[in-house]
């Protein structure tokens, strides 16, 4: 059985994340035209993936491949069920006041039509974000 002590665990957690953070700060300053999320994804792939693969491939207990795949599929199925549940809850949240549905359909249908005709999804995304922003500001002001 492979065991790990606290010092080793902390090193395995903080060394890769420290390298990622440092690289993110340096490269973020050097290449300001790259979107920050894209830069984070690139650096995460270059820094974290090799470090995590090295940790995964060293010191693991031997298991049959079929057992590993079955356990992974079980958790994948659970993740899918939870994702579906969250999507249903999110949808239900948007329909909790019936009069809001009429308002949403009346307002959002023309926006969707214009976005479709202009072949530009950013129109509806921007409109949706603005509506959410105003809702949040109204909620904060109300509190």
N, C-alpha and C positions, 0 to 999 in steps of 0.2 A: 504494500500500500504506500502510495506517495503522500508525504505530508509536507506542509509548508509552514514556516514560522512567521511570526508577525513582521519581522524586519524584511524578510524576503518578499512577503506579500505587499508591503508598502512600497518597496523598491519597484516591484513589477507594476504597480498602479501608477506611481508618481513619476518614474523616469520617462516612460513613453508620453504621458500627458504633459509633462514639463517640456519635453522636446517639441511636442506639437504646439504648445502655447508659444514657446520662443520662436519657432519657425513661422508661426502665424503672425506674430508681431513684426518680425524682421521682413518677411515677404509682403506683409500688408503695407508696410511703409515704402518698400521698393516698387511694388507693382500696384499702385492705387487704382488703376483702371480695371483690374479684375474684380468682379463682384465678390464681396467678402464670403458669402455662403459657398460660392464655387471654389474659392481659395481654400476654405476650410475643408471641403470635400476632397480636393486634390491632395492637400497635405495630410489629411487623415488617411487617405489611401496609401500614400508613400511612406508615412511614418508608423501609423498604428497597425496597419494590416501585417507588415512583416514582423513587428514586435509581438502581436497577438498570435500569429501563426507559430512563431518560435516558442511561445509559452504553451500553446496547445499541443504541439508536436513533441515537447519534451516532458517526460515524467508522467505520462498518462497511464492509467490502468488499462490493461488489455481487455477489449470487449469484441464480440463478433460484430462484423459490419452490419448484419441484418438487425441486430439489437440497437445499434446506434441509429440506424435509419428509422426504425419503428418509434423510438423515443422522440427523435426529431420530428417525425410526421405527427405524432400525438400532440406535441407542443405547437406545431404549425396549425393543426386543426383547432386547438384551443385559441390561438391568436386570431384565427379567422372568425370563430364564434364571437369572441369579444369585440372584434372590429365591427361585425354585423350588429351586435347589440348596441354599440356606441352610435352607429349610423342610425339605427332605429330611434334611439333616445334623442339624438340630434334632430331628426325629422319630427318627432313628436313635440319637441320643444318649440319648433317653428309653427306648429299648428295648435297651440294651446288656447289661443283666442280666435274664435271663428270669424269675427269681423275683420281681423287682421288678414285673413286669407283672401278675402275679396279685395282689400286694399293692395296686397302684394301682387295678386294676379293682374289687377288693373294697372299698376305702376310698372311691374317688372316685365310683363308681356311685350309692351312696345320697345323696351330696352333690348330684350332678347331679339326681337324682330330686326331692330336697327343693327345690332351686332352681327346678326346673320347676313343681312343685306350688304353690310360694309365688309364682311369677312374679317372682322376684327374682334376677337374675344376680349381684348383689353377694355372695350367700352363697357361691357357688362361687369367685368371684374372691378373696374374703377368705380362704377356706380354702386355696386354692392359694398365695396369697402367704405365709400363715403356714407352710405346709409348706416352701416355698422358703427362708424366713427361718431356720427351724430347721435345714434342711440346710446352709445357709451357715454358721451359727453352729457347727454340729457339725464342718464342714470346717475352719473357722478354729481351733477348739479342738484338733482332731486334728493340725494343723500345728504 
